[in-house]
Amino acid sequence: MVAIEATASELLFYCRPGFEPDLIAELTERAAEAGIAAYPRAKPDTGFVRFVPADGDLVGLAAALPLDELIFARQRLVALHPLERLSREDRVTPILDQLQLTGICFDSLWHECPDTNDGQSLVRLARALDRPLQAVLRKRGLLVPDAAGLRAHLFWSAGDRVQIAFSRPGERSDWPEGKPRLRAASDAPSRSALKLEEAWHTFIPAEQWPERLAEGMQAVDLGAAPGGWTWQLVRRGMHVHAVDNGPMDERLMATTQVEHHREDAFVWEPPNPVIWLVCDIVDKPARVAARMGDWLERQWCREAIFNLKLPMKKRWQTVRDCLEHLDERLSDAGLANEVRARQLYHDREEVTVHIRLVGEPLAR
């Protein structure tokens, strides 16, 4: 099989529109730490960034930027140079020709568009081209039943501009455009419930849900009102300490699985250690991160998911600094941990962080 890095020239990343500078800052710093020079090609508010290795070392650049370790990227693809100024009369032939030249076989073809108003206007065009493209690709032997999960992506950024890219299992988001299709339940107290559900999908493998999100677990929700995140915990059968001076949803309280503490979430302490801590407080990110550090350092919880509300500028630096300070605290306390952070699709001006203490708890 032809190696996709041998024919491609750059990496293509999807992100939340408006966060291109933050993704670029993250990519540039991480690539530099790996000793690789690369430069971005991007425009504001478009929802994607092209990242090109200066010396052509695409293999090294891809290795330095795995999707699972990135915060502001929704998707990472290995991409060819874009096809531009496509004729309205025949958009298919140039795409077929470029795919044929690569010699790469794949077992699925996805059409994707930027997460913008202009991008969504291209969805109908992409759908119209899908069937004729797939038919010819099968005839040419490029779209085959089994290609080890290799996927081809056609990223439409304009009606006359498309970029061909590829992805492998385990190196990509398996949600189209990196956006999860989650349905808001009618009985959820708020749409913020989708944030926690997406966080679980992002940070916890599905096969570990029965063990790590088990019925009967004890959990704490700091800044809980009106109860979107508490509702998710209750749905999993957990018993929840909901900490907030504001009112909780009456239907949620009627489950008898929730104990409401009308106290300051930055002061309240649990009567006993719990498995889960969740927190979606609107406050300065450094203050929230410091309070999460208190909980983890004192081992009041084993896993935590929390949001860091971001400033208007230097958002990558803000997140990096918060995570570094947390890492220093836990390292100094001798607590091994796993940490990941991601700007989720259901996030806005925030980043969601997951930290899990690993190994045996210290004696109390």
FENCORQUI-V417042 format. One record per residue. N is the residue number from 0. PSI is psi in degrees with one decimal (999 if undefined). Layout:
BEGIN
n:N psi:PSI
n:N psi:PSI
END
This chain:
BEGIN
n:0 psi:139.5
n:1 psi:131.8
n:2 psi:129.4
n:3 psi:-31.8
n:4 psi:-22.2
n:5 psi:-23.4
n:6 psi:-20.1
n:7 psi:168.6
n:8 psi:-11.3
n:9 psi:173.3
n:10 psi:142.9
n:11 psi:126.2
n:12 psi:139.6
n:13 psi:147.5
n:14 psi:175.6
n:15 psi:129.5
n:16 psi:135.4
n:17 psi:-12.8
n:18 psi:17.5
n:19 psi:-43.8
n:20 psi:-34.6
n:21 psi:-40.6
n:22 psi:-42.1
n:23 psi:-43.1
n:24 psi:-42.1
n:25 psi:-48.3
n:26 psi:-44.3
n:27 psi:-43.9
n:28 psi:-43.2
n:29 psi:-39.2
n:30 psi:-42.0
n:31 psi:-38.5
n:32 psi:-28.5
n:33 psi:2.9
n:34 psi:25.5
n:35 psi:127.7
n:36 psi:132.7
n:37 psi:160.1
n:38 psi:149.1
n:39 psi:155.3
n:40 psi:110.8
n:41 psi:158.6
n:42 psi:150.6
n:43 psi:144.1
n:44 psi:25.9
n:45 psi:-19.2
n:46 psi:14.4
n:47 psi:156.6
n:48 psi:131.2
n:49 psi:135.2
n:50 psi:119.7
n:51 psi:127.6
n:52 psi:132.2
n:53 psi:-31.1
n:54 psi:10.1
n:55 psi:4.1
n:56 psi:75.7
n:57 psi:-33.6
n:58 psi:-46.9
n:59 psi:-39.6
n:60 psi:-42.9
n:61 psi:-39.9
n:62 psi:-30.9
n:63 psi:-14.3
n:64 psi:59.5
n:65 psi:141.4
n:66 psi:-39.9
n:67 psi:-21.0
n:68 psi:-1.6
n:69 psi:148.4
n:70 psi:-44.7
n:71 psi:4.8
n:72 psi:134.4
n:73 psi:-29.3
n:74 psi:149.6
n:75 psi:124.4
n:76 psi:153.5
n:77 psi:121.3
n:78 psi:152.6
n:79 psi:170.8
n:80 psi:140.7
n:81 psi:149.4
n:82 psi:126.9
n:83 psi:161.0
n:84 psi:44.3
n:85 psi:141.9
n:86 psi:138.7
n:87 psi:-25.6
n:88 psi:-28.8
n:89 psi:89.3
n:90 psi:-21.1
n:91 psi:-45.3
n:92 psi:-48.2
n:93 psi:-35.9
n:94 psi:-46.9
n:95 psi:-43.5
n:96 psi:-42.9
n:97 psi:-39.7
n:98 psi:-40.0
n:99 psi:-40.2
n:100 psi:-30.7
n:101 psi:-31.5
n:102 psi:14.6
n:103 psi:132.7
n:104 psi:145.2
n:105 psi:159.2
n:106 psi:3.3
n:107 psi:153.7
n:108 psi:122.3
n:109 psi:132.9
n:110 psi:131.7
n:111 psi:154.4
n:112 psi:157.4
n:113 psi:153.8
n:114 psi:58.0
n:115 psi:168.5
n:116 psi:-43.5
n:117 psi:-38.9
n:118 psi:-41.5
n:119 psi:-22.0
n:120 psi:-11.5
n:121 psi:-6.0
n:122 psi:-42.0
n:123 psi:-40.8
n:124 psi:-46.4
n:125 psi:-41.4
n:126 psi:-37.6
n:127 psi:-31.2
n:128 psi:-15.0
n:129 psi:-51.1
n:130 psi:-48.4
n:131 psi:-35.2
n:132 psi:-47.8
n:133 psi:-38.2
n:134 psi:-44.9
n:135 psi:-37.5
n:136 psi:-36.1
n:137 psi:-42.7
n:138 psi:-35.8
n:139 psi:-3.9
n:140 psi:19.1
n:141 psi:-38.2
n:142 psi:105.6
n:143 psi:160.1
n:144 psi:-34.9
n:145 psi:106.5
n:146 psi:39.7
n:147 psi:29.7
n:148 psi:5.6
n:149 psi:131.4
n:150 psi:140.7
n:151 psi:138.4
n:152 psi:135.2
n:153 psi:107.6
n:154 psi:109.3
n:155 psi:108.9
n:156 psi:-9.2
n:157 psi:167.2
n:158 psi:-23.4
n:159 psi:19.1
n:160 psi:124.3
n:161 psi:146.0
n:162 psi:125.4
n:163 psi:131.9
n:164 psi:167.8
n:165 psi:156.6
n:166 psi:152.5
n:167 psi:154.1
n:168 psi:141.2
n:169 psi:-9.4
n:170 psi:9.7
n:171 psi:169.0
n:172 psi:134.4
n:173 psi:13.9
n:174 psi:134.4
n:175 psi:128.0
n:176 psi:14.5
n:177 psi:17.3
n:178 psi:117.5
n:179 psi:141.4
n:180 psi:87.9
n:181 psi:141.7
n:182 psi:129.2
n:183 psi:127.3
n:184 psi:143.1
n:185 psi:-25.1
n:186 psi:4.6
n:187 psi:137.2
n:188 psi:-25.2
n:189 psi:161.4
n:190 psi:-12.9
n:191 psi:-16.3
n:192 psi:-31.0
n:193 psi:-27.3
n:194 psi:-47.1
n:195 psi:-39.1
n:196 psi:-44.5
n:197 psi:-38.2
n:198 psi:-43.0
n:199 psi:-44.1
n:200 psi:-35.4
n:201 psi:-40.7
n:202 psi:-17.5
n:203 psi:118.1
n:204 psi:141.7
n:205 psi:-36.5
n:206 psi:-13.7
n:207 psi:-3.7
n:208 psi:-45.3
n:209 psi:-30.0
n:210 psi:-42.8
n:211 psi:-14.0
n:212 psi:54.8
n:213 psi:150.5
n:214 psi:138.3
n:215 psi:-7.7
n:216 psi:155.0
n:217 psi:138.1
n:218 psi:160.3
n:219 psi:136.6
n:220 psi:108.9
n:221 psi:130.3
n:222 psi:46.9
n:223 psi:-35.1
n:224 psi:141.2
n:225 psi:-4.5
n:226 psi:20.7
n:227 psi:-44.8
n:228 psi:-37.1
n:229 psi:-40.3
n:230 psi:-42.0
n:231 psi:-42.1
n:232 psi:-42.0
n:233 psi:-38.6
n:234 psi:-30.2
n:235 psi:1.5
n:236 psi:17.4
n:237 psi:160.5
n:238 psi:128.8
n:239 psi:133.0
n:240 psi:110.2
n:241 psi:116.3
n:242 psi:111.6
n:243 psi:140.3
n:244 psi:-15.7
n:245 psi:167.3
n:246 psi:146.5
n:247 psi:156.2
n:248 psi:131.2
n:249 psi:-39.0
n:250 psi:-34.7
n:251 psi:-42.3
n:252 psi:-27.5
n:253 psi:-12.5
n:254 psi:-16.9
n:255 psi:9.6
n:256 psi:0.2
n:257 psi:131.3
n:258 psi:117.4
n:259 psi:123.8
n:260 psi:111.2
n:261 psi:75.9
n:262 psi:170.1
n:263 psi:122.5
n:264 psi:-18.9
n:265 psi:-4.6
n:266 psi:-35.0
n:267 psi:139.3
n:268 psi:143.9
n:269 psi:146.9
n:270 psi:-28.7
n:271 psi:155.0
n:272 psi:149.5
n:273 psi:170.8
n:274 psi:-49.0
n:275 psi:138.0
n:276 psi:129.3
n:277 psi:151.9
n:278 psi:125.3
n:279 psi:51.1
n:280 psi:138.4
n:281 psi:101.9
n:282 psi:177.1
n:283 psi:136.3
n:284 psi:-37.2
n:285 psi:-36.6
n:286 psi:-41.9
n:287 psi:-45.8
n:288 psi:-38.3
n:289 psi:-40.2
n:290 psi:-36.5
n:291 psi:-36.2
n:292 psi:-38.9
n:293 psi:-49.0
n:294 psi:-44.7
n:295 psi:-41.4
n:296 psi:-37.2
n:297 psi:0.0
n:298 psi:40.3
n:299 psi:-13.3
n:300 psi:163.5
n:301 psi:-30.6
n:302 psi:146.8
n:303 psi:138.9
n:304 psi:126.2
n:305 psi:158.6
n:306 psi:141.2
n:307 psi:112.9
n:308 psi:129.9
n:309 psi:149.3
n:310 psi:176.3
n:311 psi:-27.5
n:312 psi:159.9
n:313 psi:47.4
n:314 psi:-38.2
n:315 psi:-45.0
n:316 psi:-36.6
n:317 psi:-47.8
n:318 psi:-45.7
n:319 psi:-45.3
n:320 psi:-41.9
n:321 psi:-43.7
n:322 psi:-36.6
n:323 psi:-41.2
n:324 psi:-39.2
n:325 psi:-42.9
n:326 psi:-41.1
n:327 psi:-42.5
n:328 psi:-46.5
n:329 psi:-35.6
n:330 psi:-43.8
n:331 psi:-29.1
n:332 psi:-1.4
n:333 psi:27.1
n:334 psi:109.2
n:335 psi:140.5
n:336 psi:159.5
n:337 psi:133.0
n:338 psi:137.9
n:339 psi:152.0
n:340 psi:147.0
n:341 psi:139.1
n:342 psi:106.5
n:343 psi:163.4
n:344 psi:-38.3
n:345 psi:-2.0
n:346 psi:161.1
n:347 psi:-103.4
n:348 psi:58.9
n:349 psi:166.4
n:350 psi:140.1
n:351 psi:133.8
n:352 psi:139.7
n:353 psi:128.0
n:354 psi:133.2
n:355 psi:125.5
n:356 psi:134.0
n:357 psi:157.7
n:358 psi:179.4
n:359 psi:137.6
n:360 psi:150.6
n:361 psi:152.3
n:362 psi:143.4
n:363 psi:999
END
